[in-house]
């Protein structure tokens, strides 16, 4: 499954990185799939899980924020990322 995560994020035409952007995308109905870093602060994980569940968006975990940031194509660690609809 680990190889699928970078492929999904790197090949996505539209994506969001960072908790605020991902939460906005979920609430707007644009998030197709959400990725969460397991080393993000617990309250951020809970907020993200609740939003994804409430809007029926699948959520997958990634071991670290550093890895998720890299997979998202940004230079900084990220607690969350999402593949967006066009």
HELIX and SHEET records of a PDB file:
HELIX    1   1 UNK A    2  UNK A   11  1                                  10    
HELIX    2   2 UNK A   19  UNK A   27  1                                   9    
HELIX    3   3 UNK A   42  UNK A   54  1                                  13    
HELIX    4   4 UNK A   65  UNK A   71  1                                   7    
SHEET    1   A 4 UNK A  15  UNK A  17  0                                        
SHEET    2   A 4 UNK A  80  UNK A  84 -1                                        
SHEET    3   A 4 UNK A  31  UNK A  37 -1                                        
SHEET    4   A 4 UNK A  58  UNK A  62  1                                        
END                                                                             
